[in-house]
């Protein structure tokens, strides 16, 4: 009797059976050969097909449950689809196995080659990833150029800020090292990173001698960086990445495109935000006019320093500190009942220090109360009516 080669197997017939009595494996195999004999003609005789190697070794697993016997049958074939399905249909006509009444049901016909193809594809993907030296010449050239640009990264100032060539008149200011590297890859060399969201003193000084373009991420954090930088340095232009994207994620063409779309600070100010250090909106000593209702609070450097200390002292309390325009404490209230408590207070605060995250609801309640400044470490929303300070 010829044996089918595992390499030649195309399909696997999976069947289950139930017999009303005790059976052994030879009873099941004998029924498969005997009761299908003559059904499909000489060309599809199961016994002859197995001799020719077109049907492989039939596997039978059975289990006795009381007086009944249940089990599984697996039949490998090297036949084509139509011949395999005919064999499977013929098997379902078997009504007896040995001395027992029985019933066979085909569960499925598995395409063994399909499983092999899936394995081949997955394995090929892994092998492709492991190939180390198969880059095309164009890709090799690109990598060499990029590595050369990254190798040119320098540092600037006492804060050791990552940067490119800062000898020109125009400088691009970004948030971190990854942003600097991405701009260098795109061919933009006049770039410096802040190493965080707070503006380093080195860049403040740089803004007095150079024309700064601030390039930020297209998210809430980017807006807060703009606010912080405009409050503390001279900036000429602002460029913003698309919504939801970071500067370090942009492709080379996108970097250049959004830098070309940069807008002047004056145009940005017309969108609603007015920084403290602009001559057209504030005195030259970085003060804001505030005070009585209808006027804006005066916030000089001394008061800003005191406000920073109060913010630090309030940290971890879970409370909001309500202050008047001279930074005198009106009341300390819990963040949990912020809105309701604020409405009950007769003397409305001009400045509020918040411990925790400033949410949209907190901003709305503060706007309704006539608050002009909120100081906190974290902001989950922005406001056109209230100045947001993060120290």
N, C-alpha and C positions, 0 to 999 in steps of 0.2 A: 504493500500500500504506500503510495507516494505521499510525502509530507509537504505541506505548503510552506514556502519560505516566509518568515516574518516580514521580509522586505517587500514581498508581493501582495500582502494583505491590503485590500482596498476598503472593505466594509466589515463591520462587526454587527451581527444580528443579536440583539438582547431580548430574551423572552422569559416569561415567568409561567409557572404551571401549578395546578392544584390537582391532586389525585385523591380519590375516596378510598384509601387503603395504604398499606405499607409497600414502599417501592425501594429498589436499589438503583444505582447509576446505570447498570447494563439494561435494566427495564426501560429507562428513559431513552437511551441511545438506540436500543433495538426498535422502539416505537418510531423514532425519527426516521430511520432508514426504511423500516417495514411498511409503515402506513402512508408514506409518501411515494412508494414505489409505483410507477406507472401513471401517476397523476399528470406529470408534465412532459412525458415523452422521454425517449432514450437520452436526448442531449442534456436533460436536466435531472437525471437520476442521481440522487445524493450520494449513493454508494460509489457510483462510477466517477462522480466529480471529485470525491475524496481520493480515489485511486490516482486520478490525474493531477492531483495537487491543487485543484481549484477551490476545494473546501478544506479547511485546516482541522486541527484537533478540536473536537467538540468538548467544551467544559460544562460539567453539570455540578451544581451545588444543591443539596437537598436537606430538608429538615423534617423530622417527624413530629407532628402535633396531634397527640392522641391517636385516633384511627386514621387521620389524614396525613398526607405528605405534601409539602410545598417546596418549591425550589426555583432556581434560576438556571437558564441555559444561555451559553455564549457560543455563537457559530461564526468563525472568521471565514471570509470568502475573498477570492481573487476575481470574482465575476464582475460584470458591469452592473450599473444601477438596476436596469429592468430585470435582469436574471436574478439578482439578489432579492429584489422585492417579490418575485414569483416564488422563490424558495421560502421566503418568510411567510407569504400568504398560505402556501401549501402546509407549512408546519401548523398553522392555526386550525387546520381541519382535523387534526389528530384528536380522537375522542377516547382512546384507551391507551393505557401504558401498563404493560404486564397484564395482570388480572383485574386491574382497577379502572373505573371510569375516571376520565381526566379532562382537564380543559387547559389549553395553552393560549397565552396572549402575548403578542409581540409588543414590547414596550417601546423600542426605538431601533432604528438602524443607524449606527454611527459611521460617519465618514472618517476612517482612520487617517487618510491622507490629509484631511482638513486639519486635524489635530497636529499632524506633523508640520503642516505649513505654518500654523500659528507659532509652534515652537521655533521653526526656522526663522520667522520674521523677528521674534523677540530676541533670539540669540544673535541674529545679524545686527540688530540695533546695538546690543551691548558690545559686540566685536568692533563695530564702527566707532563707538565712543572710545574704545581702548587703543585705536590706531593713533600713534603719536607723530608720525613723520610724513603724513600724506597731504599736507597743505599745498594748495596751488601757489604758483609763483606770485600771483597778485595778492593773495592773502598773506604770504610771507612778507612781501614788501610793506603791506599795510601794518603788520605787527611790528616790523622794525621801526617804521616811522612813529607809531604810537609810543613804543618803548623809549624812543629817543626824546619825544616830547615830555613824557612822564619823568625821564631822567633829569630834565631841565628844571624840575620843580625846586623852588628855593624857599627861604623863610624870610620873614620881615618883622621888625620891631622887637621889643622886649618880650612880647607874648609868643614869639616864634610862630607867626602866622604863615600858613602855606601860601605860596604865591608863585607867579611867573615873572615876567619881565615888567617891572614897574617904572621904567625910565621914561615912558611916554607921558603925555599930558592927560590922557583919559585912562581911568582905571575902572575895572568891573569888580564890584564887591559881591561875593556870594557867602553862603552860610558856612560851609565846611570843606574839608580836604577833598572829599569825594566830588563835590561840585567843581573845585579847582581842577582836579584831574580830568573831569569830563570836558571842561572848556579848553584845556590844553590839547586834548585829543581832537577837538573840533577846530583847532588852529587859532584859538583866542588866547594869546599869551599874556595880555595885560590884565591879569586877574589876581585877586587876593581873597582869602577866606577869613571869616570872623572867628572860626573855631567855636561856634555856638550861636545862640540867639542874641546875646548881649554884645553891644558894640565896644570893641577894644579901644583904648586910648590912642594906639598907633594909627588906627584908621581915622579917628577924629582929627588928628594932626595932618594926616594925608589929605583929608578933605579941604584943608586950608590952602594946599598947594596944587592940588590936582582937581580935575573934573571927575566926580564919582558917578558911576551908574550902578544902582542897587538892583541885583538880579535875584529874585526870591521864588520859592515854591508856590504853586497855585493852590494853596490851602489857607486855613485860618492862621496857622503858624506864620506863613509868609506875610500876612497882613499885620500881625503883631510885630514882626521884625521891621517892616516898613515904618510903623509908628515909632518904635524905639529908636531907629536910626535917624529919622527926621527930627526927633526931639533933641538929638545930641550931636548931630554932625551936618555939615553942608553937603547936600546931594543935588546933582543937576538933573539926572534922569532916573526913571524907574522902569524896570523890565520885569514882567511876571510870567511864569510858566503857565501852561493851560491848567484849567481846573482839575484837581486831583493828581497832578503830576509834579514830581520833584525835579529840580534842575539836573541832578545827577542821573536821572532816567532818560533825559532827552537825547535823541540822536543828533549827530553833527549838524545836519541840515536844520533841525528844529532849534538848536541853540542859536544859530545865525539868524534864523527867521524871527525868533522872539526878541533877540537883541535889536534887530532892525525895527521892530514894532514898539520899542521903548517910547515912553512918553515923558515929557518934562514934569518936574515936580509941581509947577504951577498948574498944569493940566490935571495932575492927580489931586491937587488941593481942591479943584473945582468939583471933584467927585464927593466932597463932603468932609474930609479930614483936614484940620488946620494945626500944624505943629507949633510948639512954643517959640522956636528960634527963627521964625520968619519975620522979616521987618514989616511986611505988609499986614501982619496979624498980631504982632507982639513987640514989646520993647526990646532993645538990643541986649539987655542983660538977662535974657531968657526968662522973663517974668510973664505971667498971665494976669490980666486984670480980672479979679473976682471980688465979691464982697456982699453988698446989700442985694436984695432981690432985684433982678433986672441987670445986675452987673456981674462980671466974672471975677473969680477969686484970684488974689494975687499970690503967686507961688514962686518965690525966689529960691536961690540955692540953699539958703539956711533952712527954709521950710521943707524943701525937698529932702534934705538930710534928716530932719526931724521925722518926716513922714516915713522915711525908710526905717528909722529906729522903731517907730510905733508898729510898723508892719512886722518887724522881727519879733517884737515883744508879744504881739497878738498871735503869733504862729502857734498852732497846736491847741488853741482854746476852743475852736469850733464856733467862734462868735464874730459878729460884725461890729466894728467900732465906729460910731457915728460922731463926726466932728463938725465944728463950724468953720468959717472961712479962715480963722486964725489958728486952727488945729487944736482948739479947746474941745475936750470930750463932752458930748451931749449925753450919750448913753451907750452902753454896751449891750447888744441883744444877741440872742441865739440865731444861728443861720436857719434852723428848722422853721422858726416862726417869723422869718424875716419880713415878709410882705405884710402880714396882719399887724405885727408890732409897729412897723414903720408908719402905717396909716394912723395909729393911735397917738403918735408923738406930736405934741404941739409945735415944738421947734424943729423944723425940718433941717436935716444935715446938708451941708454943701460938699463935704468929703466923707467917703465911707471906706474903711479898711476892712477887707474880707479875708478871713482865714479859710482857705479851701478854694474850690473852683467856682468862679463867677459864671452862673448859668444865665440863660436867656430870661428866665423868670425874675432873677435878681435884678438884671438890668432894667427890665420893664417896670418893676416896682420902684427902683431908684429914680428912673426918669420921671415917673408920676409924682414922686416926692420932691422933684426939683434938684436932685443931686447933680453936681457938675464933675466930680472926679471920683473914680474908684481905684484904689490901690490893692493889688493882690498878686500872688505868685502865678496863678493859672487862670486863663479865661477860656470858656467854652463857647463864647459868642462875642460879637462886637456891637458897638453902638455908635451912631452918628451924633448923638446928643450928649454923651458923657465921655470925658477924657479917661482912658484906661491906662493906668501906670503899672508897669511891672519892673521891680528893682532886682 
